[in-house]
Amino acid sequence: MDVRKPGQFDSGRIPGAINLPYGPEITGEQPFNAIALEAEVAKDQALVIYCNAKGCDRSSWGAALAAEWGWTKVYYFRLGYPSWKTAGYPVE
């Protein structure tokens, strides 16, 4: 689960990632919520959440919320998309 802003997601992402933006600057309905998340990932499936890097706290907050909402296999990729790309892993 990519919790970055849509423009960041559109400029590159980990293959197969789904974008549900999370953050205080989002106005109106928060795209990252329990209903939207459950539409994409069952509560008993592994859920990996990432954002831009260890300085970006969207993924840690998103992971904490997902666990609070009942997801049981929640992981956050602390180093985020930039480190994935720098390591030479595939990107879309």
Secondary structure as UniProt FT lines:
FT   HELIX           6..11
FT   TURN            15..16
FT   TURN            24..25
FT   HELIX           34..40
FT   TURN            43..44
FT   STRAND          46..50
FT   TURN            54..55
FT   HELIX           58..68
FT   TURN            69..70
FT   STRAND          73..77
FT   TURN            78..79
FT   HELIX           80..86
FT   TURN            87..88
//
